[in-house]
Amino acid sequence: MFENEIKEYELVRQEYQQKITDRMGRQQWMEYNEILFSAHSCAIEGNSFTVDDTRILREQGMAMIPVGRSLLECTEMADHFRAFDFMVSHLDNPFDEILLKEVNRFVTEHTLSYRAPGAIAGEYTTEDMAAGDTVFGDHEMLIERVPDLMLSTQKALDEGLHPMIVAAKWHGYYEYLHPFRDGNGRTGRLLSNFILLRANHPLLIIRIEDRAAYISALKQIRSEGTDEHLIAFFFKTAIARMKDELAQKKKNSIPTLFF
């Protein structure tokens, strides 16, 4: 299953690596990805920052709050930057609960007290959870499954399962467990990209425009008992992003006549 998606993805990834990643240089490519990924990942959770707002905040810090954006949104974005930087600088870490909790701690460190007074950043929830129109299961029973999820994911990587499939499967089941009081979505998308980056694959960036399709794919895990829709969504999203940037590169390489 997914042989066709893997074949197309790998063909596009090879061209993307040669024409964009390698020629841009890793540092600039990662800075570009951090801004794009942070803007869209936080927007999925309701943050109103645009990509340009995110770039300004990343370059100038909290001293330059974009017009019309709240301090809470700025703080949330700054926390996401720290979580991203931690993830990128610790790609050699084991894929385990320690990593999971540390990423969530960075994601929610300065906003959790506002959203969930008494909760501790990086620690599992102590009460049952709900999000949108979804009521999650018994939090204690779900949290008990987290260690097995981390171990089975590492085993799948060791056995050579395609990283995109592993990232999607992990993400779907992790969001099903929803173990933290806040930041589950941002944490999940960060660690899905941890899996991809460690395998030297481009980041998966789920744009705010694709939020409805993304949420639908996650819900189908519950309603249909399968993660096939999410895996297909991950491949489609990754391929579309790489093709779009390759097209931009080609278009912007053609000189424009001014006279």
N, C-alpha and C positions, 0 to 999 in steps of 0.2 A: 504494500500500500504506500502511496505517495511517491512512487518511483518517478513519475512524470514531473511532479513538483520539485523533487530533489534535483533532477537533471536540469530543469530550467533554472532553478536557483543557482546551481553551481556554475553554469555557463555565464550567467549574468554576474555572479560574484567574482569570477575570474577577470572579466572585463572591468568591473568596478575597481577591483584591487589595482589593476595595471594603470587605469586611466585617471583614477581619482585618489584613492588612498595613498599609493606609493608616490605620486607626483605632488601631492599636497604636503606630505610629511606628517608623521604621526602626531606631533604636538599640535599643529594647527588643525589637523583632522579631528583630534579629540576635543579641542576647544569648540570647534564648530558643532560637533555632536552633542557636547554637554549643554550648550545653549538650546539647541533644537529639541533635544530629548527632554530637558527640564521643563521647557515651556509647554510642550504638549502633554507630558505626563501629569503635571500639576493642573493643567487646564481640564483634563479628564475628570479631576476631582472638584472642579468648580473655580479654580483660580483664574482670574481675568487677565493675567499677564499675557501680552503678545510676545512673539519671538523678539521683536525689537526692544520691548520693555525688559525682557530677560537678559538680552545682551548688554543693555545699559547698566543693569544692576550688577551683572557679573564683572563688568569692566570698571565700574566706579564705586561699587559697594553700597552699603546702606545710607551713605551720605547723600546719594542721589536717588530718591524715591520717584519713580515715574508718575507723571500727573494722572490723577484719577485712580491710583492704586492705593489700597489700604496698607497700613503697617503690618497687619497680620499676613497679608499676601506676600509682602516683601520678605518677612521672616520665614514663611513657609518655603519660598523660593531659595533663600539663603541656606536653609537647612538642607534642601535638596542638592544644592551645589556641594555641600560638605559630604553628604552621603555618596554622591557620584564620585568625588575625588577619593574618598576612602575606598570605594569599590575598585576603581581603576588602579590604585596603588597597592591593592592586596589580592591581585588575581592569582597569586600562588597559595592563598589560604585554602584550607580544606572547605568543601561545601558542606557546612554543618550548622547546627543550631547557634553556635557562637557567632558565626558570620551573619546569620539571619537576624539575630537579636541586635547585633552591632549596627547593621544597616538600618534597621527600624529605629534604633536609638537616635542616629543622626537625622533621619527623616522627620522625626516628631519632637526633637529635643526642646525646641523653643516655642512650640505651638500646642503641645498636648495639654498643658495646664489650663489653657483657654478652652479647649474643646472637651476635655474630660478631666475636670478637677479631681485630683487624688490618684489618677493613673500614673504609672511610671514608664517613661520612654524606654523602649527596648525590652520591656517585660510583657509577658502574655496577659491577655485580658482576664479579669476576675469576675466577669459577668457575661451573660449571653449577649450575642450581637445581632444587629439588624442593619441593613443598608439599602436605601432605595425601597423597592417593594419586596426585598428578600429578607426572610427571617432565618438566621443560621441555626445550626443545631446546638446541642448542649456543649458549652464552651470547654468544659473539662474533658469530655470525650474526644472532641476535635483536637485539642492541644496534645492529647496523648499520642496522636498519629503523626505529629510533626517529625519526631526523630526518624521514624521509618521512611517518611517521605524524603528526608535529606539523604539517608543512606541509600535508598533505592535509586535516587537520582544520580548520585555519585557512581553507583554500580552500572547504571545505564551508560554513563559517559565512558567508564572504563571498558565497557564491552563494545564500544564503537558505534552506538546508535547515533544517528545524525544529530548534531547539536541543536538544530532548529526544532526537531521533534522533541528532544529532551526538554528544551526551554519551554515549549508550549505545554507539554504534559505536566511539567513541574508547576508552571504558572496556573494552569487550570485547577489542579488539585490543591495548591496552596491557597488560592482564592476561595475554594470550597471550604477549607478549614478556617480561614479568616481569624488567625490566632491573636492578633493584637487589637488593642482598643482603638487605635487610629493608624493611618498610614499603610494599611494592607495593600492597597492598589499600587502606590508608589514603590513600596518595598518589593512587591512582586515583580513589577516591571524592571526595577533595578537588578534584581538577582537573575531574572531571565536573561538580561544582557550580560551579567557576570558570566553565565554559561557560554554565551556566544563569544564574548571577548576573549575568554580563556582559550577558546578554540580558534582564535584569530579570524573570527567572522565579524562583519559589520554590525553595528547596533541595530536593533529592531526599534523603530520609532513609530508608535501608534498615534497618529494625528488626531486632534480633537474632532476633525471632520469624520473620522471613522469610529467615533465613540459608540454610536448606536449598534453598529455591526459587531464591535468588540464585546459590548455588554451582552448582546444576543448570543454570541458564541459561548460566552461564559455560562449563561443561563441554560444553554442546551446541555451542558454537562449534568445539570441537576434534572432537567425535564426529560432528557433522552438517555442519560447514563452513558454518554460517549463524549470523548474529547476530539473527535475527528473534525468537527466544525472549527474548533479553536486552532488545531494544527494547520488546517487549510487556510484559516485567516492569517496566521503568522507567516506562512509562506507567501501568500498573496500580498500582504503588506510589505514584507521585506523586498520582494521582487519589484513591486511598484515603486518603492522608494529609490532603489538603485537605478532602475530604468529612467525615472524622472531626473535624477541628478546627472546621469550620463547624457540625457537629452539636453539639459541645461549646459553642460560642459561643451557639447558639440555646437549648440547655437551660439554660445558666447565666445567661441573661438573664431567665429567668422567676422572679419573686420566690417564695421559699418561705414558706409560712405556718407560724408557730411556735406559734400559739395556736388 
